[in-house]
Amino acid sequence: MSIQGTIEPCQKNTSYSLPKDSKAWQQAVDSIAALLPEDTNLQDFDALQSLPVFALIVVLPTQVSALDIHQYVQSWVDEQPSWHLVTVAEDTDASFVNITVSDTEPTAADAQRLPFTHTQVYRYLLVPVTDTLMHPGKKTAAAHIIDDQLTTRLRHDLTEEYNNTRSADSTGNINVVDCHILSVGHMLRTHKLACFDMDSTLIEQEVIVELAKTAGIGEEVEAITEAAMRGEIDFDESFAQRVALLKGTSTDVLDDICSRLTLSTGARTTISALKALGYHTVLVSGGFTYFARYIAEQLGIDEVHANALDIEEGEVTGHVQWPIVNGAKKSCYRRAYC
């Protein structure tokens, strides 16, 4: 079953629909009860988590026909004697919300805005032939193997067919073919939280690089970054050293950098879609709140966690405010929400 939103290339804003509170995955699991161990409680997500049943999501461009993708996924499964393939049908009783696709953001200087890719999403269950349990570590390894093998296979086979059948003047490609695998227990849980990084994720730039260039300390910041990459200093120390170099930087410079930051393609649409579906959105960044809050305001993100930039009388003091939001702190925020 495909869920498809058509995005015409000549339009800047196009509405499409997404299912809200769909029961499609639960209905698919209910349909395979006979293939699962006897007395399995299909409403017990922890019990389902112990089973090697995977949700498989395949994303590919719209120029590949529905028959092609089903055929190729099924042919891969046919070569795996341990698995059944079950197509996840749409929940006809689900409500839908309209999402506006926006591709009107400005780009960085001399950068070309990449267009949205026309894609289709196909959903399946991978169910073991035998009703067995699987160690969590082995289950994770199996998911990675399936992901890698199936993505590689689809890219190879579909690229070959596409190249053989497309017209000579076609400029499309199917490099975006991708597979996502996760435990069906995780898929069935209610998901209402989405966390994002900022630099090179929601925005196209790395703020510290922009700060360094503007403040004329690019070489010094690069040297600190390289030392951290070599493991000579940890993130906290490298962060403190870079902040110290910013001493005396005016808030006018910070505001100028804010005005030059560009949102990544699809960032606004992604946040808009998540908000429409009832998600709580959080920006968690190892950068500075001065910029993170600006980006969060642009996108309508609910909550921000980042490092405070100490400012007195309109200038950066160069002092670090502890604790620093590093990798460990980001994990703490994530666990706190979950």
N, C-alpha and C positions, 0 to 999 in steps of 0.2 A: 504494500500500500504506500503510495507516495503522498506527501504533504507538500504542496508546491505553491509558491507565490510568484506570479509573473511580474517581472520588472522590465518595463519597456525602456530601451536605451535612450529614447528621446525625452524622457520625463525626469524631472528633478525629484519629485515627490510622488510616491505611489502607495496606495493602501493595499494591504493584504491581510489575511486572517490567520490567527493562531488559535488552536484549541485551548480552552481554559478548564482546568480540573477534569481532564480527560481520564476515562477509566480504561483506555485501550490496552495498556500493559497488563492491568489486572485481569481483564477479560481474556487476554491471550494466555496468561498463566492458568486461569480457570479451565481453559480448553485442553490443557495438557496434563490434567490431574492424573489420568490413567498412566502416564509415563513416569510419574514421580513415585517415590517410596510410599507404601501404604500408610494411611493415616497422616500424611503430611498436611499440616494446617496451612492453607493457601493465604490466610490472612496474617500469619505469623512471619514477619519479615526476617526475624533472626533465624527462624528455622529454614526459611528459603535461602538465607545467606550461607548456610552450611552446604547447600547443594551446588553442584557445578552447572548451574543453569545461567546462561549469559544473555543479556540484552545486547543485540547487535544493531548498530545504526550505521547506515552507509550513506554518504553524501557524495553526490556527483553532479556534473553539469546537466542542464536540461536537454542538451543536444543528443544525449544518449537515451534511447527509447526505453520504456518500462520493460518491454520484453527482454531487451538485452541484459539489463541489470539482474532481473530475476533468474535468467538463464545462467549467467556467469556465477552468481552467488551459489545457485543450486549445484552447478557443475563442480565447484570447489568442495561443497559439502559432500557430494557423492563420492569424492575421493577420500573422505575422512569417515571411515566405518564406525567411528564412535559417536557420531552426532546426527540428530534430527534437526531439520530446519522448519520453523513455523513462522509464517508471515503474520505480522501484527496488523489487524484491520483497524480502520478508523472507528472511533466511538461515535456512533450516529446521534447519541443523545447529548454529546458534549456541547457546551456553549462556546462561541467563538468571539474573539475580540479583534477589532481592526487595528493594525499597526501601520504607522506612516513611515515609509522608507525615505530617509533624508540623505542626500549626497551633495549637499551644497556648501560644505565646509571649505574654507580657504586652505591652500596648501602652503608648505614652507617655500622659501624662495627657490626658484628654479626646479621645484619638485612637480611631478605630474601626478594628479589625482587618479588613483586606480579605480576603475568602475566596479560596481557590485557585480559579482559573478552570479549568473542565473543557475540556480541549483535545485536539485530534488533531494528529498530525504526519504529513505526506505528503512523500515524497521522490522526486525526479526527476533525470534528467540532461538538460541542454540541449546538443544536439550540432549543430554547424554542418552545413548541407547540403553544402557543399564542403569538401574536405580541405585546409585552409589554415592557415598560421601567423598569429599576431597579435602585434604589438608589446606588451610588458608594460603600457605606459601606456594603450594603446588597449583592452587587455583589461580593465584595472581600470575604465576609464570605461564600457565595455560592461556590466560587472557592476552598477555603480551605476545605470545607466539601466534595466536589466532589473528590478532590485530596486524602484526607484521606480515604474516603469510598472505592473508586475504587482501590487504591493501596493495601489496606488491603484485599479486596475481591480477587484481582488477585493473591496476594501472597498466600492466603489460598487455593484457588481452583486449581491454577496451581501447587503448591507444592504437593497437594494431588494427582493430576493426575500423576505428574512426578514421585513421589515416588512409585506409583502403577505400572508404566509401564517401568521404567528404569531397566537396567540389574543390577544384584547383585554387579558387580565390578565397576559400574559407580561411579565416584567421583564428578560429576557435582552438582551444586546447582542453585537455581533460587532466591536467596536472593536479587539479584540486580534488580528484577522487580520494576519499578518505574513509576509514572505518573507525568506529568507536565501540569499545567493548567494556561492559561493566556488569557486575553481578546483578541479577534481576532483583535481589533483595534491596540493593541500593536504588535501583530504578523505581521500585514501587513506593519507596518512602516519599513523603511529601517534601518537595524542595521549594523553599521560599526565601532562600538567602543566596546572594551572589556577591562575591568579593573580587575586587580588581586591584592590580598594581597600577601605577600611573605612568612612569617613564617607559617609553618605547612600547606601551601597551594601549592605554587610553589616549596618550598623546604620542606624536611621532618623534619627539626630542628626548634627550636626557638633560634634565634641568641643570644638573651640576656642570655639564659641559657648556651649556649656554651661559651660565654664571661665570665660569672660568674665562670664556672667550671675551665676554663683555667687560669683566674686571681686569683683563690683561694678565691673568695668572694661569693660562692654559698649560704651559710647560710644567709648572709646579704641581698642578692638580694631576696631570698625566703621570708624573713620576710617582706620586702617592698611590694612584690607582694601580700602576704596574707593580709596585711593592706589595700591595695587598693581593694582587693576582698571583704573585710568587709565594705567597704565604708568609712573607716577612713581618707583616703586621695584620691584625684582625680588622674586621669591618668597623668596630667602634673606634679604634685608634685612627684608622684612615679617615673616618668621618670627622673626627675631632680636628685632625690636621687640616682637612679641606675647609672646614668651617672657620678655623683660625685665619686662613688666607683671605677670607671674605671680609675681615674687619675693615670698617670704614665705607663699605658699599652702601650707597644711598638707596632709600626706598623707591626713588624715581627710577633707578636702574631695575629694581625688582618689578615695578609696574610695567616697564618697557618690555621686559622678558615675558611677563604674563600676556601682553598683547601680541607677542610673536609666537606663542605656543599654538600648535595646530592639532586638532583632534584627529585621531586615526580614522581611516575609512571604516564606517559601520559603527563607530563608538556610540554616536547619538542614537542610532536606530536600535542598537542592542539594549541600551539602558531603557529606552522608551518601551521596547517590547517587554522587558522584564518587569517594569513598573506596571504596565497594563495587565500583566499576568499575576500581579499581587506580590512580587518579590520585594524584599528589603535589600537595598543595595549599599555596599560599603566600599570605600576606597581605603586601602591599607598600603602605605608607601614608606620606603626608607628615605624619601626626600623630605621636603619642607612643607609645613602646613600652609605657608604663605601662598604657595602655588597649588597645592592639593585642594584647598578650599575653593580657590578660583575655578579650577577644573570641575570640581564637584557641583559648584553653582551653575556652570555652563550646561552640565549634563543632567542636573536634577538628582544627583546621588544623595542618598539619605544621611550618610554618616561618613566621617573622615577620621583616620588615624595616621599621623605622620609626625615628623620631628619639628618642634617649634624653632623658629629662627629668631634668636634673641635680638631685639631692636631697641635702641635708645636714641632719642632725639633725631629720629629719621635716618639712623645708620645702623648697620649690622655691627654688633659688638665683637663678634668672633668667639663668643662663649657658647659652649654646648649646654643645652638643657637636658638633663637626664630624667628617666632612662631613654636611651636611644632606641628608636624603632628599627631593629635589625631583623634578621631571619627568624631568630628564636622568638622575638616579640610578635612578629607577624603570626607565627604558629599559635602563640598564646591567644591572640585575638580570635583566630579561627576556631580554636577549641572552645573558647568562651561562648561563642555564638552557637556552636553545635551542641 
